[in-house]
Amino acid sequence: MKKNITQYIIIFFSLILVTSCTTFGKSFSGDFSNIKINSTTRSEVEANYGFPYRAGIDNGFKSYIYVYLKVKPFGELQSKEFVIRFNENDTVKDYAYYSSFENDKKIIFETNK
């Protein structure tokens, strides 16, 4: 009897693992209208988005990378990546946004026709 209960518990938790989603990072939208090139400061970026997942140097410029990952059951991976490079005076030099989420892809292509 005790062996059967243990088997049911293992099966139950295995089903939960297989059917649940796992996320990494904090989700963010694809609306970056609050970011102005050569105007928005690094401090303002941090106030709006928090501290980045990664920070580094890209072609001599400080850069921040924000990442959000969502793993669905059976291994389907969706991701968002927001990359910001800063000028020497800590204002935004440029930024890039990449997403594999269907809603984001629709918004990106609708607004950039």
Order of alpha helices (4+ residues) and beta strands (2+ residues): alpha-beta-alpha-beta-beta-beta-beta-alpha
